[in-house]
């Protein structure tokens, strides 16, 4: 299960790395999608890191 959490964290970092430059480079309607991808990447990276450090965090 740790591999899934690691993949989640890596995918989040990849979204952040793609979305930050893309939100400045793309035209007006598409830059909103890139900025949303940065936010989703941040959430995914933080969630993946949390679950790697404390695997039973959401199990009570």
N, C-alpha and C positions, 0 to 999 in steps of 0.2 A: 504494500500500500504506500510505502514511502516513495517508491518510484513514481507513482501517480501524483503525489504531492509535489515532488521535484519537477515533474513535467508541467504541472500547473504554475509553479513559480517561474520556470524558464519561459513558458508561453507568455506569462504576464510581462516579464522583462522584455521579451521580443516585441510585444505590442507597444510598450512604452518607447522602445528604441525606434520603431517605425513611425509611431504616431506623432512624436514631438517635431521632427523635421517636416513631416507631411502636413501637419496642421498649418505651417507657415508657407508651404510651397504650393498647396492646392488652391483652386479657385473657391469662391465663396460658399456654394452649397456643400462642397465636398470636404471643406476644412472642418465642418461640424462633425462629420463622421470620424475624421482622424482624431479630433479632440475627445470624442466619446470613446474611441479605442484606447486612448491614453488613460482615461479614467477606468475603463474596464481592465486594462492591464495592471494598473496600480492595485485595484481590488484583488485581482487574481494573484499577483505577486505577494501581496500581504497575506492573503488567505493561505496560499501554498506554504509560505514561510512559517506561519502560525501552526499549520498542521504538521509540518516537519518537526518543529521544536516540541509541540505538545500534541501528540497524535489523538488523544482522547478528549480534546478540548470541548467538543460539542456533544459529548455523550453524558454529560451531567456529572 
